[in-house]
């Protein structure tokens, strides 16, 4: 098993399952599969446990090539998950404004020239957002975000067009473009009925298609009706109705048996029962991995 120390990035998904994306102190990438761990999953934070460290920067040489580089200074993050110099080096800093500014490095412009998708995602409590994905990340984008139900509503010729559509969805339909990871994990403790979530998502998707079918002032897209297919592990997490893991990562050791994952949230088993572990909280943290176990957790029975 990997031990570390590591700088933690996030939970990444592909069709083979979820993995925790990591980097060694010099910046070499590493990955820990999060399913079928014989010793379970355990970790402790290292150094200044309240600090969040810079995750480096990315360059985009072309439409199918993304290269990640570690922070040269190995310093703490100043904005989001980057220090100031790494943010200035990062090609993706142009991503969210390119449809307004028209400014992007050549490689990123080539990446944005490929087909993109507009989707509506609904989470376990009914919170619903609009978002975009390149064709290559069409499935993994929603999977990593932890959507419970999602529908694709438009296929756009390129990334500039899809971001114009996304802004129109927010401006005219009131759909936000982000949901906090803590809210996603908390919602899994008391998820709404699957039928209710599907009805909510279908209504939002239909409303957005109708909006896009009207004049939004841009060509180069078509509305679509296609539902996203979540991984099979979603059902186990949704039916567990487990509480959120109550211990702070900033003190002590943490760990247990990983039963299933939904997005960035792991359903883990410890001596006192099952809990929802928000692994997004490890992003930007320095960790040691190993056969660590959580301290005893005080469990209070619910009163009915």
N, C-alpha and C positions, 0 to 999 in steps of 0.2 A: 504493500500500500504506500502511496505517496505520503510524505511526512512534512517536508518544507524546510525552512519557512517559504511562504508564498505570498504574493500579492493577489487578492481575489478579484476577479472581474465579474462574472455573472453566471447564471445557469443558461447554457445554450442547449438547443434542441435540434435534432435531426430525426429522420425516420427510424434510426436505431435506438433512440431514447435520449434522456437528458444527461448532461455532463456539467460539472463545475469547471469553468474556464479559469485558469490560473496563470501566473507568471513567476519564474524564479527571481531572486534579487537582481541578477544581471539582465533580466528581461526575456529569458527564453520561455516560450509558451509551454504549458502543461495542461493536462485535462484529467479530471477524475470522474469516471462514469458513476452515476448516482443510483443505478439499479443493480440489484444482486450483489450488494456489498457484504461479504461474509462476516466482517468484523463490525458492521454498522458504519455510521458516519459520525466522527468526532472531531472537535476543533477547539482551539483556544486562540484568543487574540494576542498579538505580540506587541511589545514596546508600549508606546502611548496608546492605550486602548481606546481613547476617544478620538484619535486622529484618523482622518481619511486621506489616503495618499493618491497622488496623481497616477492615472492609468496610461499616460503616454499620449501618443498621437497617431493618426493614420494618414497614409498617402494613397491616392487612387490613380495608378498609372493608366488604367483603361477600364472598359465596361465590365470585365469579369475578374478584375484583379484589385484586391485591397491589401495593403501592407501595413502592419502595425509595428510601432517602435516604442521601446520603453522610455520613460522620462529620463533624460540625461542626468538630471540632478537628484533623482529619487526623492523628491520633495513632497510636501503635503499639497492637497488640492486647494485651489483658490476659488474656482467657479465650477460648480458641478463636480466632475471627477477629473479635472485637469488643473495644472498650474497655468499661470499666464503665458509663459513661453510655449508650452505644449499646445495650448489652445490656438496660439498664433500660427503654429506650424501645421495644424490639422486641416486637411482638405475639407472635411465634413462640416467645418464651421460655416461654409457657404450654403449648406444644404437647405436650411429652412427659410432662406430669404432669396434664393436664386430666381424664383418665379416673379419676384418684384424687382430685384436689382439687375438680373441678367448676368451677374458676375459669378464665375466659377472657373477653377483651374481646368485645363484641357481634359485631364483624365476623369475628373468628376463630371464634366459636361458630357463626356462619352458615356459614363455610367447612367446619367440621368436621361440620356437619349433612348434608353431601352423601355420596353413596355412596363407600365406600373398599374397597380390596382388600388381602388378605393374601397374600404370596407366599413361596416358598422359592427362594433363588438359590444357585447353585453356581459357583465360580470355577475358574480353570484348573488349580489344584493339587488340587481336590476340596474345598477349604474351603467350607462351606455355612452360610448364615445365613437368618434370617427377617426380613421387613420389611413395610412398609405403603406404599401409594400411594393418593392420591385418584384418582377416576375420570379426571380431566383429565390426570393425570401417570402413568396406568397403564402406558404403554409407555416413556415417556422416563425414568422413575425407574430402572427396571432397566437401561436403556441407559447412562445416565450413571454408574451404579455399576460397570459393566463386568462384569456377569454373563456367563457363557458359556452356561449352561443355567438356565432358571427356569420355575417353574410357579406359577400362581395356585391357591390352595387354598381361599379363602373370599371371599365378597362380603358386606360388612357394610353395614348401613343408614347408619352414620355413623362419623366418625373416633374417637369415644370407644370404641365397641364394638370396632373393629378393633385398638385399642391394648390393650384387655383381652385379646384373642385373642393378640396378639403376646407379651405378658408370659407368658401361659399356655404358649406354645410354648417360651419360654426356660426357664421354671420346670419344666415337666414333660417336655419333649422334649430339653432341653439345647441348643437352637439359639441361637447368639449373635445379637445384633442389629447387629453391625458387623464389618467386616474392614478392616484398614489398607490404604491405597492402595499403600504400598511393597510389601506382601505380594502384592497383586494383580498389580503389574507384574512382580515377581520370578517369580511363578508362570507368566507368559506365556513366560518363557525356556525352560521345560521343561514344557509343558502335558501333562496326562494325555490319554489317548486319548478322543476324543469319545464313544464308546460307554460307556466307564467313567464319564465325568462324567454322562451321561444316566441311567445306572442308579443312581448315587449320588443324584442329584436326585429321581428318581422314587420311590426308597425313602423319602427324607426327607419328600417331599410326601405320599405315601400314609400314612406314619406319623402325620403331623400331621393329616390329614383324619380318621383314626380317632380320634385324641385329641379333636378338636373335635366329632365325632359323639357321643362320650360326653358326660357332663354337665360342662360348663365353667362352669355357674352364670350364664349370660347368654343372652338371646334377641336377636333382631334381626340374624341372619346366616344364611347358608347355605353349605355346602361346595360347591366347584366343581372341575371338572377342565378346566384350560385351560393350554396351554403358551405361553410368551412367544416371540415371533418376533424374533431378533436381526438387526441390520443385516448386509448382505452383506459389509462390510469385515472382519467378525470373522474369517472364514476366512483371509484373507491374513495377519493378525497371528498367528493360532494356528499356521499352517503355517510361518511364517518361522523359528521357533525362534532368534530373535536374542537376543544378550546384552543385559543392562540397560546403558543408557548410563552410562559409568563416571566422567564428569567432574562435579565439583561445580558447581552453578549459581552459587555465591557468588564465583567468580573467572572472569574472561575472558568471551569471546563464545561463543555456542552457536547451532547451526543446521545445517540440511540440508534435503533434499527430503522432504516428507511423503508416504509411500506409502499409509498407511491408519491408521485409529484404531480402538481398542477401548476403550470407556469413556473414561477420562481418560488413557489411554496411547497415544502416537503411535509408529508404526513409521517411523523416519527413515533416510535413506540419507546417509552422509557418505563421504569418500574411502576410508576404511578398511573400509567395509561397512555393514551395517544394525544398528540398535540400537533398544531400547525406551526411549522417553523418557517419564517419569512427569510429565505436565503438572500433576498435582495439587500438585506441589511449588512451583508458581508462585503458588498461591492466597495472597492477602494480600501479595504482593511488588510492588514498584514496578519497572516494566520499560520498556525502550526496545525497540521492534521495528524490524527492518530486515534488510538483506541481510548479516547476520552469519553467520559460519561457525565451526564448532568447531575448537579447536586439534587438532593431530595426536594421535591416540589409539593407544596401544601395544596391539597385538592379539597375544594368545598363542594359538597353535593348541592345540586340545584334544588330549590324549594318550589313546589308546585301548589 
